[in-house]
Amino acid sequence: MKITMSGTGYVGLVSGACLAEVGNDVLCLDIDRGKIDILNGGGVPIHEPGLPEMIRRNVAAHRLRFTTDVDAAVRHGTLQFIAVGTPPHEDGSADMQHVLAAARAIGERMTDYKVVVDKSTVPVGTADRVRGTIAAELARRGADVPFAVVSNPEFLKEGAAIEDFMRPDRVVIGADDERAIMLLRSVYAPFQRSHERVLVMDVRSAELTKYASNAMLATRISFMNELANLAEALGADIEDVRRGIGSDPRIGYHFLYPGAGYGGSCFPKDVRALQFTAQQHKQPLRILAAVEAVNEAQKSRLLEKVAKRLGPDLGGRKIAVWGLAFKPNTDDMREAPSRTIISGLVERGASVAAYDPVAMDEGRRALASIPGVAFAGSPLGAVADADALVVITEWQEFRSPDFGELRRLLKQPLIFDGRNLYDPELVRGAGLEYFGIGRA
C-alpha cells in the first residue's frame, strides 16, 4: 500500500520505517530540509535502538523514501498520516499549527480519495478541525473529492518504539467511515497475526484514549513518589512496599517505580493538555493537577538530599551526575529531571561533571546556558575527585558499578541514587554512604 507520512520526528520516523518493514511503499515528508538531508545521507536525526538499521534496510529495498516535495507526498499515498509536532503553549494547550498546516496542504492538492490519519497526539476535536480545514480547501478549489479523517494515536515508548509498533498491545482506530476502517485494518494486519488487537471506536473516544493512557501512567508514577517520600519519613522501604502492592494482579508492577520524577516529550505535555481541555469544558481534573505538582516537586528531591547532607552552600563542591536523558535508551532531555537537578546544583555553587551513554550532545545543547557543567568521557571520569555521585537515569551500564573503585575515586563517599538501582547494604558495605528514594 502507498503511504505518506507527514513529519519525520520521533513518531513519524518510527511509524514510517515500521510500515515499510512489512512491505508498504512509504514516502516520508518533512519541510525541514536539514532533517531530510540527514536521512537521505544515511543518517538518523533521533536516537532509537534498531531504527538506523531498519531505515537502511528499507531504503535499500526502495520501500522507504524521504522528501520535502509536498506535491509528490500528497500525490503518493492513499493513506496520509499526519505525525507532526504538537508542542505545548504556555497555558498547556497543544499548538495545532503544524497539524492544520499539514491538513491544509492535503486539501490544496488532493485529486483522489484520501484517508487522512491523525497520528500526532492531539486534543479531542482535532479530527473535526482537520476535516473542516480540508473541506474548506476543497471548496475554495471548487473540487469535489471524497476523503475520510481517522484518529490513530500512537503508543510508542522511547527506547522500545520499534518493538511497540511491530508487536502492539492495541491499535486504536477512531473512525466512522467503513472504507477508511477497512484500509487501516489492512495496514495493521501484519502486526497482529496471533490475535486481533484493533479497537475501533468513534473519533473523539480515540483522541481521548491517548491522553487518558499517558495521564494514568503519570498518575502511577506520582503516586509512588508520594508514597516513597512518606515511607522515608516513616522509616519504611518503598521497594518492599512496591513489591507488596505490585503483586496484586489488580495493580501490577508497571510504572510503580519511585524516582526523580517523569519527563520527556509525552507525559508532561499530555497531562497539561488534558487539563486544559477539561478546564475548557468546566470539568477540572483535580487528580491530574496534583500529579503534575507532585512531579515538579519530586524533580528537586535529590537536590534537597544533597543539600541536606553537604549543606545548602555547595560552593567549591564537585558533583558527579550519571544520566542526562529522561529515561534509558534515548537522548531525549525534554523536561528531564536532570535539567532541574543540575540547574539547582549550579545555583547552589557546585560544579557538575556529567556523563550519559547517549545524550552527551543533547546535554551540551540543553545545558549550554548553565555555567559550571563539564561533560566526562566515562562514568568513572565524572566521578574522579567528586564530592558525591548523583544517579538520575537508570542506564544498564550504571546498574553494577565497582563500588570499591567508586569509593577510591570519590573525594567524599556519597551516592545519591535517584532510581533505587542499588542495594543499600551492598553500597554501605563498600564504605559508601547511600541515599535512595523512599528508603530509610
WOVEN-V778879 format. One record per backbone hydrogen bond with DSSP energy under -1.0 kcal/mol. NH is the residue of the N-H (numbers start at 1). CO is the residue of the C=O. Records with the same first field share a line. If there is no record, write none. Layout:
# WOVEN-V778879
NH=CO + CO
This chain:
# WOVEN-V778879
3=25
4=79
5=27
6=81
7=29
13=9
14=10
15=11
16=12
17=13
18=14
19=15
20=16
21=17
23=20
24=19
25=1
26=63
27=3
28=65
29=5
30=67
33=31
36=32
37=33
38=34
39=35
40=36
41=37
42=39
43=38
51=48
54=50
55=51
56=52
57=53
58=54
59=55
60=56
61=57
62=59
63=58
64=58
65=26
67=28
73=69
74=70
75=71
76=72
77=73
78=2
79=2
80=115
81=4
82=117
83=6
89=93
92=89
95=87
100=96
101=97
102=98
103=99
104=100
105=101
106=102
107=103
108=104
110=106
115=78
116=148
117=80
118=150
119=82
120=82
126=123
129=125
130=126
131=127
132=128
133=129
134=130
135=131
136=132
137=133
138=134
139=135
140=136
141=137
143=138
148=114
150=116
151=174
152=118
160=157
164=160
165=161
166=162
167=163
171=197
173=199
174=151
175=201
181=177
182=178
183=179
184=180
185=181
186=182
187=183
188=184
191=188
192=189
199=171
201=173
206=202
207=203
208=204
209=205
210=206
211=207
212=208
213=209
214=210
215=211
216=212
217=213
218=214
219=215
220=216
221=217
222=218
223=219
224=220
225=221
226=222
227=223
228=224
229=225
230=226
231=227
232=228
233=229
234=230
236=231
238=438
241=237
242=238
243=239
244=240
245=241
246=242
247=243
248=245
251=248
252=248
256=253
264=334
270=266
271=267
272=268
273=269
274=270
275=271
276=272
277=273
278=274
279=275
280=276
281=277
282=279
283=278
286=284
289=285
290=286
291=287
292=288
293=289
294=290
295=291
296=292
297=293
298=294
299=295
300=297
301=298
304=300
305=301
306=302
307=303
308=304
309=305
310=306
311=307
314=348
317=314
319=351
320=388
321=353
322=390
323=355
326=332
336=333
339=336
341=337
342=338
343=339
344=340
345=341
346=342
347=343
348=344
349=346
350=345
351=317
352=372
353=319
354=374
355=321
363=359
364=360
365=361
366=362
367=363
370=367
374=352
376=354
382=378
383=379
384=380
385=409
386=383
387=318
389=414
390=320
391=416
392=322
393=322
395=393
398=395
399=396
403=401
406=402
407=403
408=404
409=405
410=406
411=386
412=386
414=412
415=433
416=389
417=435
418=391
427=423
428=424
429=425
431=428
432=427
433=413
435=415
